[in-house]
Amino acid sequence: MNQNHPTPPSTLTDLIASAEFNLRWFDIGRRVQAVGKKAAQAFEEGSAPWPHPYLRQAWCGLLLWPSDKEAGGDPVVWFLQLPLDEQGKLLLPIRDRFLKQLHEALYPPGNGNNGNAAPEKQDSGKRLQQALESSGLVFTPPAEKRAVFHAKAARLLKRPPSEHFPAARAYAKDPASFPWDQLALQGIADLAVRWEEERDALAASLHRFATPALIPLCQCLESETIDHQLAEPLIRRAEHSLSEAEPDLNLITAVVRGVSHSIAAGMRQQFLMKVLQNGAGTHGEVLAAIGSRCSDDLLVPELAQLWLENLSASQPQQTFNLLLTDLLFLPPLRNGLLGVLRNPERKDSVARAFGEFLTPSGKN
């Protein structure tokens, strides 16, 4: 440390820079994706909304690593859940209180330094961790999102994949040659993040993946813009299950997630229509996966209508409220969904559920 700070910096980025660390922001909400420096800065300053709100929160992953390459040391990861206002912007009082906590952890008053002296690095790390834990803003992402985050962070920092990657790669080349139950989630995430390099092997073998291995792969692929060469065999697996007397709902849910960020939008939307026209399309987890991961596809009126009909007819009002509140918070979707919800020819179940949603006691 070589700088003094009489007052807390106005943003987390400034505070972290003052501690001689680099910072990269990620969104961990619907999927794991990097957030550009300009977008993150505008959000921190309160001038722009979080680009990927989920359940009216900004689910953030912060990757910190020392600015001085020669200093060494492992990267540090913070997972922060930041509440948003009605416009999707950061609540500034919460930001300011959090910054003050972190600043006091780095530059504690007392010992004659008035809170301005450069901190001892060893002690400041412990105090910083305590401040984070007491902030009420720290959260633990699901295991597959943590694995994808670490896989993406390793690539960003030009570090090798985890020790579990070779096994996942071997399985992808020939599923019969390696026991699926010995695969680690981190290795599967490393494989998903490297899907372009491994595309040929994956495209040729996905139909032979054991379902318990395919499901976590799909959960990791939801953060990747896979092309039709991978989306097609995944969709075929799900469509085969749809044709069975008892479809594998966990598999279908996973495939919905796995192709949700694919550039093969037309192929995905045809698949989603088939799912929603099948009995599996009334299953709560399937509907939640479509609403939370395939939200852009609900810009298609036919898909939105069928999704809302299935949701209102098969799920509790609380689930309808939760999913609809989340989607109406997204400006691109709001008008389109309201148009479907207010259509005079809507089904009775949609009219009833939307009416309950609009009542003060019915809304979350």
C-alpha positions in Angstrom: 0.0 0.0 0.0 1.3 3.4 -0.8 -1.7 5.7 -0.6 -3.7 7.2 2.2 -7.5 7.6 2.1 -9.1 10.2 4.4 -12.6 9.2 3.1 -13.9 6.0 1.5 -13.7 5.8 -2.3 -17.1 6.2 -4.1 -17.0 2.8 -5.7 -15.8 -0.7 -5.1 -13.6 -0.5 -8.1 -11.8 2.5 -6.7 -11.4 0.8 -3.3 -10.0 -2.3 -4.8 -7.7 -0.4 -7.0 -6.4 1.5 -3.9 -5.5 -1.9 -2.4 -3.4 -2.6 -5.5 -5.7 -5.3 -7.0 -7.2 -5.7 -10.5 -10.9 -6.3 -10.7 -13.2 -8.0 -13.2 -17.0 -8.1 -12.7 -19.2 -11.1 -13.6 -23.0 -11.6 -13.4 -23.9 -14.9 -11.7 -27.7 -14.6 -11.9 -29.3 -16.4 -14.8 -25.9 -17.5 -16.1 -22.2 -16.7 -15.5 -21.1 -13.9 -17.9 -18.5 -11.2 -17.8 -19.7 -7.6 -17.3 -17.8 -4.9 -19.1 -15.8 -2.3 -17.2 -18.0 0.6 -18.4 -21.2 -1.1 -17.6 -19.9 -2.1 -14.1 -18.7 1.5 -13.5 -22.0 3.1 -14.5 -23.8 0.6 -12.3 -21.5 1.4 -9.3 -22.0 5.1 -9.8 -25.8 4.7 -9.8 -26.2 6.1 -13.4 -27.2 2.8 -15.1 -29.1 -0.4 -14.2 -27.4 -3.7 -13.7 -27.4 -5.3 -17.2 -28.6 -8.7 -16.1 -31.1 -8.4 -13.1 -32.5 -11.6 -11.7 -35.2 -11.7 -9.1 -34.7 -7.9 -8.7 -31.1 -8.4 -7.5 -27.6 -8.0 -9.0 -25.9 -11.3 -8.4 -22.3 -10.4 -8.8 -19.0 -12.3 -8.9 -15.9 -10.2 -8.4 -12.6 -11.6 -9.4 -9.6 -9.8 -7.8 -5.9 -10.4 -8.4 -2.8 -8.5 -7.5 -1.8 -5.6 -9.8 1.9 -6.5 -9.2 2.5 -9.7 -11.1 5.7 -10.3 -9.1 3.9 -10.1 -5.8 2.3 -13.4 -6.5 -0.7 -14.6 -4.5 -3.9 -16.3 -5.4 -6.9 -14.5 -6.9 -9.7 -13.6 -4.5 -13.3 -14.1 -5.3 -16.3 -12.2 -3.8 -19.9 -13.2 -4.5 -22.2 -10.3 -3.7 -26.0 -10.0 -3.9 -26.9 -6.3 -4.4 -30.5 -5.2 -4.1 -31.8 -3.0 -6.9 -34.4 -0.2 -7.0 -37.4 0.0 -9.3 -35.2 1.0 -12.3 -32.8 -1.8 -11.7 -30.1 0.5 -10.4 -27.9 0.0 -7.3 -29.4 1.2 -4.0 -26.8 3.8 -3.2 -27.2 3.8 0.6 -26.4 0.1 0.7 -23.4 0.8 -1.5 -22.2 3.6 0.7 -22.6 1.5 3.9 -20.8 -1.4 2.4 -17.9 0.8 1.1 -17.6 2.3 4.6 -17.3 -1.2 6.2 -14.7 -2.3 3.7 -12.7 1.0 4.0 -12.7 0.7 7.8 -11.4 -2.9 7.5 -8.6 -1.7 5.3 -7.8 1.5 7.2 -8.9 0.9 10.8 -8.9 4.0 13.0 -6.8 3.9 16.2 -3.2 3.4 16.9 -2.6 7.0 16.0 -3.3 6.5 12.3 -6.7 8.3 12.2 -7.9 5.7 9.7 -5.6 7.0 7.0 -2.4 4.9 7.4 -1.6 2.2 4.9 -2.7 -1.2 6.3 -0.7 -4.2 7.0 -1.5 -6.6 4.2 -1.7 -9.7 6.4 -4.1 -8.2 8.9 -6.1 -6.3 6.4 -7.1 -9.5 4.6 -8.6 -11.0 7.8 -10.4 -7.7 8.6 -11.7 -7.5 5.0 -13.1 -11.0 5.1 -14.8 -10.2 8.4 -16.3 -7.1 6.9 -17.6 -9.0 3.9 -19.2 -11.7 6.1 -20.9 -9.1 8.3 -22.2 -7.1 5.4 -25.2 -9.3 4.7 -24.5 -9.1 1.0 -22.4 -12.2 0.5 -24.1 -15.2 -1.1 -23.0 -18.7 -2.2 -23.9 -19.5 -5.8 -25.1 -23.0 -6.8 -22.2 -25.5 -7.2 -22.4 -25.5 -11.1 -22.2 -21.7 -11.2 -19.2 -21.7 -8.9 -17.4 -24.3 -11.1 -18.1 -22.3 -14.3 -17.0 -19.1 -12.6 -13.7 -20.7 -11.6 -13.3 -22.2 -15.1 -13.8 -18.8 -16.7 -11.5 -17.0 -14.2 -8.7 -19.5 -15.0 -9.0 -18.7 -18.7 -9.1 -15.0 -18.0 -6.0 -15.2 -15.9 -4.3 -17.5 -18.5 -4.1 -20.3 -16.0 -4.4 -24.0 -16.8 -7.7 -25.8 -16.2 -8.2 -27.8 -13.1 -6.7 -31.2 -12.5 -10.2 -32.7 -13.2 -10.3 -31.5 -16.8 -8.3 -34.4 -18.4 -10.9 -36.9 -17.1 -13.8 -34.9 -18.5 -12.0 -34.5 -21.8 -11.4 -38.2 -22.0 -15.0 -39.0 -21.2 -16.1 -36.5 -24.0 -14.0 -38.3 -26.5 -15.3 -41.7 -25.6 -17.9 -42.0 -22.9 -17.4 -45.8 -22.8 -13.7 -45.4 -21.8 -14.2 -43.6 -18.5 -16.7 -44.2 -15.7 -19.0 -41.2 -15.5 -19.3 -41.4 -11.7 -15.7 -40.5 -11.4 -16.1 -37.1 -13.2 -15.8 -34.0 -11.0 -18.1 -31.0 -11.6 -15.1 -28.7 -12.0 -13.7 -30.9 -14.8 -17.2 -30.8 -16.5 -17.2 -27.0 -16.1 -13.7 -26.7 -17.6 -15.0 -28.8 -20.5 -18.0 -26.6 -21.0 -16.0 -23.4 -21.0 -13.7 -25.0 -23.7 -16.6 -26.2 -25.8 -15.3 -24.6 -29.0 -12.0 -26.5 -28.8 -13.8 -29.7 -27.9 -16.8 -29.3 -30.2 -16.1 -32.2 -32.5 -15.7 -34.7 -29.7 -18.7 -33.4 -27.9 -21.0 -33.4 -30.9 -20.1 -37.0 -31.7 -20.5 -38.3 -28.2 -23.3 -36.4 -26.5 -25.9 -39.0 -27.5 -23.8 -41.5 -25.5 -23.3 -39.4 -22.3 -24.8 -41.0 -19.2 -27.7 -38.8 -18.1 -26.0 -38.1 -14.7 -23.0 -36.7 -16.6 -25.1 -34.9 -19.3 -27.2 -32.9 -16.7 -24.3 -31.1 -15.1 -22.7 -30.5 -18.5 -26.0 -28.8 -19.6 -26.0 -26.7 -16.4 -22.6 -25.5 -17.3 -23.3 -25.0 -21.0 -26.1 -22.5 -20.1 -23.4 -19.9 -19.7 -22.0 -20.6 -23.2 -23.2 -19.4 -26.6 -23.0 -22.9 -28.1 -23.8 -23.3 -31.8 -26.2 -25.7 -33.6 -23.6 -28.5 -33.7 -23.9 -28.9 -29.9 -27.5 -27.6 -29.5 -28.9 -30.2 -32.0 -27.7 -33.4 -30.2 -28.7 -32.0 -26.9 -32.2 -31.2 -28.2 -32.4 -34.7 -29.8 -31.7 -36.3 -26.4 -34.5 -34.2 -24.8 -37.0 -34.9 -27.6 -36.4 -38.6 -27.4 -37.2 -38.4 -23.7 -40.4 -36.4 -24.5 -41.6 -39.2 -26.6 -41.4 -41.7 -23.8 -44.3 -42.7 -21.6 -42.5 -41.1 -18.6 -40.2 -38.3 -19.8 -37.1 -37.7 -17.7 -38.0 -34.2 -16.4 -34.6 -33.6 -14.9 -33.0 -34.3 -18.3 -35.5 -32.1 -20.1 -35.0 -29.2 -17.6 -31.2 -29.5 -18.0 -31.4 -29.4 -21.8 -33.6 -26.3 -21.7 -30.9 -24.7 -19.6 -28.0 -26.1 -21.8 -29.3 -24.6 -25.0 -30.7 -21.4 -23.5 -27.8 -19.2 -24.5 -27.2 -20.9 -27.8 -27.0 -18.9 -31.0 -29.3 -21.5 -32.6 -32.4 -19.5 -31.5 -34.8 -20.9 -34.1 -33.9 -24.5 -33.2 -34.3 -23.7 -29.5 -37.7 -22.0 -29.9 -39.1 -25.0 -31.9 -37.8 -27.2 -29.1 -39.5 -25.1 -26.4 -42.8 -25.2 -28.3 -42.6 -29.0 -28.3 -41.8 -29.0 -24.6 -44.7 -26.7 -23.7 -47.1 -28.8 -25.9 -46.0 -31.9 -24.0 -47.1 -32.9 -20.5 -43.6 -32.2 -19.3 -44.3 -28.6 -20.1 -46.5 -28.3 -17.0 -43.7 -29.4 -14.7 -42.6 -26.6 -12.3 -38.8 -27.0 -12.9 -39.2 -27.0 -16.7 -41.4 -23.9 -16.6 -39.0 -22.2 -14.2 -36.0 -23.1 -16.5 -37.8 -21.6 -19.5 -38.8 -18.4 -17.6 -35.5 -17.8 -16.0 -33.0 -19.0 -18.7 -34.9 -18.6 -22.0 -36.5 -15.2 -21.2 -35.6 -13.7 -24.6 -37.6 -16.5 -26.3 -40.7 -15.2 -24.5 -40.5 -12.2 -26.9 -42.2 -14.7 -29.3 -45.9 -14.2 -28.6 -46.9 -17.8 -29.2 -44.2 -19.1 -26.8 -45.1 -16.5 -24.2 -48.8 -17.4 -24.5 -48.3 -21.1 -24.1 -45.8 -20.6 -21.2 -48.2 -18.4 -19.3 -51.1 -20.8 -19.9 -49.1 -23.8 -18.6 -47.7 -21.8 -15.7 -51.1 -20.4 -14.6 -52.9 -23.8 -15.0 -50.4 -26.0 -13.3 -48.4 -24.0 -10.7 -49.3 -22.3 -7.4 -50.0 -18.6 -7.4 -46.8 -17.9 -5.5 -44.8 -19.5 -8.3 -46.7 -17.5 -11.0 -46.1 -14.3 -9.1 -42.4 -14.9 -8.6 -41.6 -15.8 -12.2 -43.8 -13.0 -13.6 -42.4 -10.3 -11.3 -38.9 -11.3 -12.4 -39.8 -11.1 -16.1 -41.7 -7.8 -15.9 -38.6 -6.3 -14.3 -36.9 -6.8 -17.7 -37.7 -3.8 -20.0 -37.5 -5.7 -23.3 -40.1 -8.2 -22.1 -42.5 -6.1 -20.1 -44.7 -4.8 -22.9 -44.9 -8.0 -24.8 -45.8 -10.0 -21.8 -48.4 -7.5 -20.7 -49.9 -7.7 -24.1 -50.4 -11.4 -23.8 -51.7 -11.2 -20.3 -54.3 -8.5 -21.2 -55.4 -10.2 -24.4 -59.2 -10.5 -24.3 -58.9 -14.1 -25.7 -56.6 -15.3 -23.0 -57.4 -18.5 -21.2 -59.4 -18.3 -17.9 -56.4 -19.6 -16.0 -54.2 -16.8 -17.2 -56.9 -14.2 -16.4 -57.4 -15.6 -12.9 -53.7 -15.8 -12.1 -53.0 -12.3 -13.5 -55.9 -10.9 -11.6 -54.5 -12.4 -8.4 -51.1 -11.1 -9.3 -52.5 -7.5 -9.5 -54.2 -7.6 -6.2 -52.2 -6.1 -3.3 -52.4 -9.3 -1.3 -51.5 -11.5 -4.3 -48.2 -9.7 -5.3 -44.9 -10.7 -3.8 
